[in-house]
Amino acid sequence: MSQSTNAETSSSKTKRSYRKGHPLSVGERKLRSVSRKKETHKSVSIFIRNAHKDKLDEFCDEYGLTQAEMIEVLIEREEERRK
């Protein structure tokens, strides 16, 4: 019986706190994600013409990328073109 008691005690110490019935809210998860990204990324807020936005969406669907990834690809292509 002592083995089962020890197993329960040791497993409960290794579990993450959010798995013990206290899950993080969506807002808390988002804040943690954003704070991690701030170390390596910068935020951009822009307005572009509707036609260009539609094209960006098409490119993203075609290449299977997010909008941020697609913009990074386009910047890298322009950088290579200028060399």
PyMOL commands that set and color helices and strands:
alter all, ss='L'
color gray80, all
select helices_A, chain A and resi 2-14+17-20+26-37+50-63+67-82
alter helices_A, ss='H'
color red, helices_A
deselect
rebuild
show_as cartoon
